[in-house]
Amino acid sequence: MRTNIVLDDRLVQEALKYAPVKTKKDLIDLALREFVDNKSRLDLTDLQGRIRFRKGYDHKKMRRSVTPAGSVTTPTVVTLPAGVTR
């Protein structure tokens, strides 16, 4: 879709410093994709009361599972109940 828009030049230049793109067109495309991806993520608060954890699951223990070297151990996988979708 072709369209004309007015952009804040300073904001565009700053965004180009952080983005792995070279053109304004690619920057806008990246921004729109990230916006949609961010908005389409599942809000964890929507899952309150809908997730069943395995018996004995201790989320606080998982928080403490960082080794002295700073690496994190693999967390326990929790499966969502049937019918819960992204």
C-alpha positions, 0 to 999 in steps of 0.5 A, a space after each residue: 500500500 502506498 501512502 504519504 506520511 509526515 515523520 519526525 526527522 529526529 525520531 527517524 534518525 534515532 530509530 535508524 541508529 537502533 534498527 538493523 535497516 537502512 531505509 525509512 521504508 524498511 524502518 516503518 515496516 519493521 516498526 509496524 511488524 514489531 507493533 503487531 507482534 507486541 500487541 498480539 502476544 498473550 497477556 499473562 494476566 488473562 491466564 490467571 486461574 486458567 493454568 494448572 501447574 504440576 504438583 509440587 511446582 515451585 516458581 520461587 525455586 525457579 527464580 533461584 535457579 541462577 548459577 554463580 557463574 550467572 547462567 540460568 538453568 532450564 525452567 520447568 515447562 508448563 502446558 496450557 489447558 486445551 482451549 487456551 490460545 494465543 
